[in-house]
Amino acid sequence: MASLTNNTDHTGNHTPGAEKMYHESPDSSTNNSNAPNGMGRQMTHEEHETAVKASRFGYGPLAHVNTANSGRLPAFGGEFQPGLYKSVKERKFANPAPLGLSAFALTTFVLSLINMSTRNVAEPNLVVGLAFGYGGLVQLLAGMWEMAVGNTFGATALSSYGGFWLSFAVILTPGGFQIEEAYLSNQSITAFHDAFGFFLMGWFIFTTILLMATLRSTVAFFSLFFFLDLAFLLLGIGYLHPDAKNHPNPPVIKAGGFFGLLAAFLAWYNALAGIVDDSN
């Protein structure tokens, strides 16, 4: 008669969630020879290990690894995750985080230099091309690929900031969507500055939410969002509180550009960490 016993691993520890095993008695081989699907035979060691793994993990690129038993994985800015998902070594996709970080870094770098009036350049028209192509489209695609590899944080952050650059380009496209011109014709430049300040403050709130998710991460990863958060805050204040000439407050805008510059370099640093990682 086949007996039903609890499944344990080779160390004698009980494995929760694994299927129970059937053990047949020595004289039951003939009686169970016709058992369906081989239910009457004992599992081999390889079959046992496969069953244990299957009971613990899902498979495929969208599988979310349950880390409750193995503990929190190390955070890694090069993977753009704060320590919640399995490492890039164990998945069959390339790491999309360095691509998204690089797109964010270059676009932020150029805009921040303009915000700081570097070499007296003050008009952000050049950034429109970068914001549509690299910071917008490429970063959005990187965010979608982060979703494919199961990194919810990376997918949310990169896709959202890709959307930020696309919307930024739409607002500032000269003669294209005529958003600024609509404010000038119907209201005033002050109304546009206030509306753009609301836009930036919304991104400040969103970045603060992401910042809270990186509190237990690496210093470089946390600092990226900390400086970016300060940049959004100062730029929003600069537009909401213009100077006497009704221009965005120059000292505050320059301060926001400075912190944006720091965020750009930290994004490049985290991208480098992902590119030169030993899994590549």
KOLVEX-978165 format. One line per 8 residues: number of its first residue (from 1); their letters; for each residue z, x negated, y of C-alpha. Coordinates in nm, 3 decimals. Layout:
residues N
NUM	A	Z:X:Y; ...
end
This chain:
residues 280
1	MASLTNNT	0.000:0.000:0.000; -0.091:-0.147:0.343; 0.210:-0.189:0.572; 0.209:-0.148:0.952; 0.385:-0.424:1.150; 0.418:-0.509:1.518; 0.179:-0.770:1.656; 0.331:-1.104:1.752
9	DHTGNHTP	0.172:-1.429:1.865; 0.190:-1.759:1.679; 0.518:-1.854:1.852; 0.695:-1.544:1.726; 0.708:-1.370:2.063; 0.613:-1.007:2.083; 0.285:-0.947:2.268; 0.306:-0.626:2.473
17	GAEKMYHE	-0.004:-0.408:2.482; -0.173:-0.572:2.181; -0.292:-0.365:1.886; -0.075:-0.347:1.575; -0.194:-0.534:1.265; -0.238:-0.410:0.913; -0.113:-0.637:0.632; -0.221:-0.556:0.280
25	SPDSSTNN	-0.014:-0.631:-0.025; -0.152:-0.886:-0.276; -0.245:-0.619:-0.527; -0.420:-0.383:-0.284; -0.747:-0.573:-0.236; -0.935:-0.354:-0.478; -0.780:-0.033:-0.349; -0.874:-0.114:0.009
33	SNAPNGMG	-1.212:-0.261:-0.056; -1.373:0.056:0.068; -1.153:0.091:0.379; -1.363:0.165:0.688; -1.424:-0.113:0.940; -1.220:-0.365:0.745; -0.890:-0.194:0.830; -0.735:-0.304:0.502
41	RQMTHEEH	-0.758:-0.680:0.559; -0.529:-0.907:0.758; -0.648:-1.033:1.096; -0.751:-1.395:1.115; -0.591:-1.618:1.377; -0.908:-1.611:1.589; -0.925:-1.231:1.574; -0.559:-1.211:1.666
49	ETAVKASR	-0.605:-1.433:1.971; -0.909:-1.231:2.081; -0.716:-0.904:2.050; -0.427:-1.044:2.255; -0.656:-1.161:2.533; -0.848:-0.835:2.536; -0.524:-0.641:2.570; -0.419:-0.842:2.874
57	FGYGPLAH	-0.738:-0.893:3.072; -1.052:-0.712:3.174; -1.386:-0.886:3.147; -1.685:-0.915:3.381; -1.730:-1.024:3.744; -1.540:-0.720:3.878; -1.236:-0.770:3.655; -0.903:-0.794:3.840
65	VNTANSGR	-0.673:-1.036:3.661; -0.319:-0.906:3.616; -0.103:-1.195:3.731; 0.228:-1.014:3.677; 0.306:-1.218:3.363; 0.161:-1.551:3.474; 0.300:-1.554:3.828; 0.130:-1.590:4.164
73	LPAFGGEF	-0.172:-1.823:4.164; -0.189:-2.094:4.432; -0.345:-1.989:4.761; -0.665:-2.169:4.856; -0.839:-2.140:5.190; -1.162:-2.279:5.044; -1.178:-1.967:4.825; -1.068:-1.743:5.115
81	QPGLYKSV	-0.794:-1.581:4.912; -0.418:-1.592:4.980; -0.317:-1.642:4.617; -0.392:-1.314:4.441; -0.697:-1.373:4.220; -0.811:-1.607:3.949; -0.959:-1.938:4.056; -1.325:-2.005:4.116
89	KERKFANP	-1.338:-2.228:3.806; -1.305:-1.929:3.573; -1.582:-1.710:3.713; -1.955:-1.722:3.662; -2.045:-1.683:4.030; -2.063:-1.954:4.293; -1.785:-1.946:4.553; -1.920:-1.742:4.848
97	APLGLSAF	-1.627:-1.823:5.080; -1.763:-2.152:5.226; -2.085:-1.977:5.326; -1.901:-1.698:5.506; -1.655:-1.938:5.668; -1.936:-2.164:5.789; -2.125:-1.870:5.940; -1.810:-1.755:6.116
105	ALTTFVLS	-1.724:-2.106:6.234; -2.059:-2.194:6.393; -2.096:-1.863:6.578; -1.735:-1.877:6.700; -1.778:-2.241:6.803; -2.075:-2.170:7.029; -1.923:-1.857:7.187; -1.591:-2.033:7.247
113	LINMSTRN	-1.763:-2.319:7.430; -1.937:-2.062:7.651; -1.608:-1.879:7.713; -1.460:-2.211:7.827; -1.759:-2.256:8.065; -1.844:-2.589:7.904; -2.103:-2.771:8.118; -2.106:-2.462:8.344
121	VAEPNLVV	-2.269:-2.244:8.077; -2.125:-1.895:8.122; -2.385:-1.649:7.986; -2.349:-1.568:7.613; -2.717:-1.477:7.559; -2.773:-1.762:7.313; -2.497:-1.630:7.088; -2.691:-1.307:7.031
129	GLAFGYGG	-2.932:-1.481:6.795; -2.649:-1.648:6.602; -2.450:-1.326:6.590; -2.740:-1.132:6.439; -2.858:-1.396:6.192; -2.581:-1.632:6.085; -2.245:-1.493:6.193; -2.356:-1.136:6.126
137	LVQLLAGM	-2.603:-1.102:5.839; -2.510:-1.413:5.639; -2.137:-1.355:5.673; -2.177:-0.990:5.573; -2.366:-1.097:5.260; -2.092:-1.348:5.178; -1.840:-1.067:5.206; -2.037:-0.855:4.962
145	WEMAVGNT	-2.046:-1.144:4.715; -1.669:-1.183:4.753; -1.645:-0.821:4.645; -1.854:-0.903:4.338; -1.617:-1.181:4.229; -1.312:-0.959:4.277; -1.163:-1.109:4.594; -1.057:-0.804:4.795
153	FGATALSS	-0.914:-1.007:5.083; -1.226:-1.222:5.118; -1.455:-0.920:5.094; -1.260:-0.732:5.360; -1.233:-1.024:5.601; -1.583:-1.170:5.575; -1.760:-0.833:5.570; -1.558:-0.710:5.866
161	YGGFWLSF	-1.619:-1.019:6.078; -1.985:-1.006:5.984; -1.981:-0.653:6.121; -1.802:-0.781:6.431; -2.078:-1.029:6.509; -2.349:-0.770:6.448; -2.180:-0.523:6.680; -2.118:-0.798:6.936
169	AVILTPGG	-2.487:-0.883:6.932; -2.582:-0.516:6.970; -2.360:-0.483:7.278; -2.484:-0.798:7.450; -2.856:-0.790:7.359; -3.029:-0.826:7.699; -3.252:-0.525:7.766; -3.230:-0.414:7.407
177	FQIEEAYL	-2.971:-0.146:7.345; -2.881:-0.126:7.717; -2.514:-0.058:7.650; -2.390:-0.257:7.948; -2.663:-0.109:8.170; -2.551:0.243:8.076; -2.203:0.169:8.207; -2.343:0.017:8.527
185	SNQSITAF	-2.567:0.315:8.599; -2.318:0.591:8.512; -1.982:0.435:8.603; -1.910:0.076:8.707; -1.870:-0.275:8.574; -1.496:-0.210:8.553; -1.557:0.064:8.297; -1.762:-0.176:8.086
193	HDAFGFFL	-1.491:-0.444:8.106; -1.228:-0.190:8.000; -1.438:-0.066:7.710; -1.513:-0.421:7.596; -1.142:-0.499:7.624; -1.067:-0.203:7.395; -1.324:-0.342:7.151; -1.154:-0.683:7.147
201	MGWFIFTT	-0.805:-0.537:7.120; -0.913:-0.343:6.813; -1.018:-0.667:6.649; -0.687:-0.822:6.754; -0.503:-0.548:6.562; -0.725:-0.592:6.255; -0.679:-0.971:6.259; -0.301:-0.924:6.282
209	ILLMATLR	-0.314:-0.719:5.962; -0.503:-0.999:5.786; -0.263:-1.254:5.933; 0.028:-1.081:5.763; -0.150:-1.122:5.428; -0.166:-1.502:5.477; 0.203:-1.560:5.553; 0.259:-1.709:5.206
217	STVAFFSL	-0.068:-1.899:5.206; -0.154:-2.257:5.303; -0.098:-2.387:5.656; -0.470:-2.427:5.725; -0.547:-2.078:5.597; -0.268:-1.916:5.797; -0.350:-2.117:6.111; -0.712:-1.997:6.101
225	FFFLDLAF	-0.605:-1.635:6.141; -0.321:-1.719:6.379; -0.551:-1.891:6.629; -0.820:-1.627:6.584; -0.561:-1.358:6.653; -0.459:-1.533:6.976; -0.824:-1.566:7.076; -0.888:-1.192:7.039
233	LLLGIGYL	-0.567:-1.110:7.225; -0.643:-1.335:7.522; -1.008:-1.232:7.545; -0.905:-0.867:7.538; -0.650:-0.926:7.815; -0.909:-1.117:8.014; -1.143:-0.818:8.016; -0.873:-0.555:8.072
241	HPDAKNHP	-0.725:-0.746:8.368; -1.016:-0.889:8.571; -0.976:-1.112:8.875; -1.008:-1.014:9.241; -1.389:-1.030:9.216; -1.385:-0.786:8.927; -1.491:-1.055:8.679; -1.320:-1.116:8.344
249	NPPVIKAG	-1.011:-1.323:8.426; -1.144:-1.683:8.404; -0.819:-1.865:8.309; -0.738:-1.611:8.038; -1.095:-1.611:7.903; -1.090:-1.992:7.892; -0.761:-1.984:7.703; -0.912:-1.740:7.456
257	GFFGLLAA	-1.210:-1.970:7.418; -0.978:-2.262:7.345; -0.802:-2.078:7.062; -1.138:-1.957:6.935; -1.249:-2.320:6.921; -0.943:-2.408:6.712; -1.019:-2.116:6.479; -1.378:-2.238:6.439
265	FLAWYNAL	-1.268:-2.589:6.336; -1.013:-2.446:6.092; -1.281:-2.223:5.942; -1.499:-2.530:5.888; -1.201:-2.713:5.736; -1.137:-2.434:5.486; -1.510:-2.418:5.411; -1.508:-2.791:5.339
273	AGIVDDSN	-1.216:-2.743:5.101; -1.422:-2.490:4.908; -1.738:-2.702:4.906; -1.578:-3.027:4.781; -1.348:-2.853:4.532; -1.362:-3.007:4.183; -1.505:-2.684:4.041; -1.836:-2.747:4.220
end
